[in-house]
Amino acid sequence: MSEARYAIYFAPEADSALERIGSEILGRHAGAKAELMQPRLPGIAPERFRELTAAPRHYGLHATLKPPFFLASQHDEAGLLENVGHIAAKMRAFDLPGLELTILGSFLALTLIAPCPTLQDLARICVTVPDPFRRPAGSEELARRRAKGLTPNQERLLGLWGYPCVLEEMRFHLTLTGSIHDPEEREIIRAELAPLLAPVLRQPVPVRDICVFRQTCREEPFGIFRRFPLQLQG
């Protein structure tokens, strides 16, 4: 049984300011395994910042459309890629309204400054249409998802789609740190990241493709495996 996992993500355009700045903060480009030099933040030791960004660095700079999953035994990688390609070919490119630096619970992320119904439609399709390719979640994974407590609706979504924060429970975000439990430390990092991110905040973000990310095994990082262009607006 393959140990590869897949996900359908939004990733900023290659070589864009958002991709460059976000990847430097995480310490890795999503398309490569090699790590990057991270910015030095006054008041935060470099090794501490590296520790705090380890989790999002493992996944690469992205926003989730369909969360990570293993392939069902009756399907293969080629079929999944063909399916995602069909999705992209039917969707039109669009722009996100802009991003802002936000504290989500205990971590920092870039979130939308305004709702985007087109994005919600794209995420819904990416969750539901390729779902036959997803191996149902096992008992350990389900227990892990339930450990922090789920609402009745999140429990329903977990049973249907293998993840509780999809469809109406999704909040689009690009994760920049792992959990930072000390509020003072979290605020220091937020204040230091804000000017670094200023060039890309509150600016329209083009969504010109969707990406299949792949992880060959749990120990290896996720990375961009294939970009699928959306239809250009005529």
RAKA-V387040 format. One record per pair of residues at least 24 apart in sequence whose ideal C-beta (glycine too) atoms are under 7 Angstrom apart, sorted by sequence separation. I is the first residue (numbers start at 0). J is the second residue. D is the distance in Angstrom with one decimal. If there is no record, write none. Layout:
# RAKA-V387040
i:I j:J d:D
i:I j:J d:D
This chain:
# RAKA-V387040
i:93 j:117 d:4.7
i:136 j:161 d:4.5
i:26 j:52 d:5.9
i:135 j:161 d:6.8
i:25 j:52 d:5.5
i:24 j:52 d:7.0
i:133 j:161 d:6.0
i:27 j:56 d:5.0
i:25 j:55 d:5.5
i:26 j:56 d:5.1
i:29 j:59 d:2.9
i:130 j:160 d:6.4
i:25 j:56 d:4.6
i:29 j:60 d:5.2
i:90 j:121 d:5.9
i:27 j:59 d:6.5
i:29 j:61 d:6.2
i:126 j:160 d:5.7
i:25 j:60 d:5.7
i:22 j:60 d:5.3
i:86 j:124 d:5.8
i:21 j:60 d:4.3
i:86 j:125 d:6.5
i:126 j:165 d:4.9
i:126 j:166 d:6.3
i:18 j:60 d:6.6
i:86 j:128 d:5.8
i:123 j:166 d:5.9
i:82 j:128 d:6.9
i:83 j:129 d:6.2
i:82 j:129 d:5.0
i:122 j:169 d:5.7
i:11 j:60 d:6.6
i:10 j:60 d:6.5
i:79 j:129 d:6.5
i:82 j:132 d:6.5
i:10 j:61 d:5.0
i:9 j:61 d:6.4
i:8 j:61 d:3.8
i:9 j:62 d:4.5
i:79 j:132 d:4.7
i:118 j:171 d:6.1
i:8 j:62 d:6.5
i:78 j:132 d:6.8
i:8 j:63 d:6.0
i:9 j:64 d:6.1
i:8 j:64 d:6.0
i:6 j:63 d:6.9
i:7 j:64 d:4.6
i:64 j:121 d:6.7
i:7 j:65 d:3.9
i:64 j:122 d:4.9
i:74 j:132 d:4.7
i:6 j:65 d:6.2
i:6 j:66 d:6.1
i:65 j:125 d:4.6
i:71 j:131 d:7.0
i:110 j:170 d:6.9
i:111 j:171 d:5.5
i:6 j:67 d:4.3
i:64 j:125 d:4.0
i:65 j:126 d:5.1
i:71 j:132 d:6.0
i:110 j:171 d:6.8
i:5 j:67 d:6.9
i:70 j:132 d:5.9
i:71 j:133 d:6.3
i:110 j:172 d:4.9
i:4 j:67 d:4.7
i:5 j:68 d:6.2
i:71 j:134 d:4.7
i:109 j:172 d:6.4
i:4 j:68 d:6.5
i:65 j:129 d:6.5
i:70 j:134 d:6.2
i:108 j:172 d:4.0
i:109 j:173 d:4.3
i:4 j:69 d:5.7
i:5 j:70 d:6.8
i:68 j:133 d:4.1
i:69 j:134 d:4.2
i:108 j:173 d:6.0
i:68 j:134 d:6.5
i:108 j:174 d:5.0
i:109 j:175 d:6.7
i:108 j:175 d:5.7
i:106 j:174 d:6.4
i:107 j:175 d:4.7
i:1 j:70 d:6.2
i:103 j:172 d:6.2
i:107 j:176 d:4.6
i:106 j:176 d:5.0
i:106 j:177 d:5.9
i:106 j:178 d:5.4
i:105 j:178 d:4.3
i:106 j:179 d:6.4
i:5 j:79 d:6.3
i:105 j:179 d:5.8
i:105 j:180 d:5.7
i:7 j:83 d:6.3
i:107 j:188 d:6.5
i:107 j:189 d:5.9
i:102 j:185 d:6.6
i:125 j:209 d:6.7
i:107 j:192 d:6.7
i:102 j:189 d:6.5
i:100 j:189 d:6.5
i:112 j:201 d:6.0
i:100 j:192 d:6.4
i:68 j:161 d:6.3
i:100 j:193 d:5.7
i:66 j:162 d:4.3
i:100 j:196 d:5.7
i:66 j:165 d:7.0
i:100 j:200 d:6.7
i:98 j:199 d:6.8
i:99 j:200 d:5.9
i:98 j:200 d:5.9
i:99 j:201 d:6.5
i:97 j:201 d:4.4
i:97 j:202 d:5.6
i:97 j:203 d:6.1
i:98 j:204 d:6.3
i:96 j:203 d:6.7
i:97 j:204 d:6.8
i:95 j:203 d:6.6
i:62 j:171 d:5.3
i:94 j:203 d:4.2
i:95 j:204 d:4.0
i:62 j:172 d:6.0
i:94 j:204 d:6.4
i:62 j:173 d:5.0
i:94 j:205 d:5.5
i:95 j:206 d:6.1
i:61 j:173 d:6.6
i:94 j:206 d:6.7
i:60 j:173 d:6.1
i:93 j:206 d:5.4
i:92 j:206 d:6.3
i:92 j:207 d:4.9
i:7 j:125 d:4.6
i:55 j:174 d:4.3
i:55 j:175 d:6.3
i:55 j:176 d:6.6
i:87 j:208 d:6.7
i:7 j:129 d:7.0
i:55 j:177 d:6.5
i:87 j:209 d:5.5
i:54 j:177 d:4.0
i:52 j:176 d:5.6
i:53 j:177 d:6.3
i:51 j:176 d:5.1
i:52 j:177 d:6.8
i:51 j:177 d:5.6
i:83 j:209 d:6.9
i:51 j:179 d:5.9
i:83 j:211 d:5.6
i:80 j:211 d:6.4
i:92 j:229 d:4.3
i:91 j:229 d:6.1
i:92 j:230 d:6.4
i:90 j:229 d:4.9
i:91 j:230 d:4.8
i:92 j:231 d:5.7
i:87 j:227 d:3.7
i:90 j:230 d:6.5
i:92 j:232 d:5.8
i:87 j:228 d:6.3
i:91 j:232 d:5.7
i:87 j:229 d:5.4
i:88 j:230 d:6.9
i:84 j:227 d:5.2
i:43 j:187 d:6.3
i:83 j:227 d:5.6
i:42 j:187 d:5.0
i:43 j:188 d:6.1
i:64 j:209 d:6.4
i:80 j:225 d:5.9
i:40 j:188 d:6.3
i:25 j:175 d:7.0
i:41 j:191 d:6.5
i:24 j:175 d:5.6
i:40 j:191 d:4.1
i:61 j:212 d:6.8
i:21 j:173 d:6.3
i:59 j:212 d:6.8
i:38 j:195 d:6.0
i:59 j:220 d:6.8
i:59 j:221 d:5.5
i:57 j:220 d:5.1
i:58 j:221 d:4.8
i:59 j:222 d:6.1
i:57 j:221 d:6.7
i:24 j:192 d:6.6
i:24 j:195 d:6.9
i:20 j:195 d:6.2
i:20 j:196 d:6.1
i:20 j:199 d:6.0
i:16 j:198 d:5.6
i:17 j:199 d:4.5
i:16 j:199 d:5.1
i:17 j:204 d:6.5
i:32 j:220 d:6.1
i:32 j:222 d:6.9
i:30 j:222 d:6.0
i:12 j:205 d:6.2
i:27 j:220 d:7.0
i:29 j:222 d:6.0
i:30 j:223 d:4.5
i:29 j:223 d:5.1
i:12 j:207 d:6.3
i:9 j:206 d:6.3
i:9 j:209 d:6.5
i:10 j:210 d:4.7
i:7 j:209 d:6.0
i:8 j:210 d:5.1
i:7 j:211 d:6.0
i:8 j:212 d:5.2
i:5 j:211 d:6.0
i:6 j:212 d:4.7
i:5 j:212 d:6.9
i:5 j:213 d:5.5
i:3 j:213 d:6.0
i:4 j:214 d:4.6
i:3 j:214 d:6.6
i:3 j:215 d:5.4
i:10 j:223 d:6.0
i:2 j:216 d:4.6
i:6 j:221 d:6.7
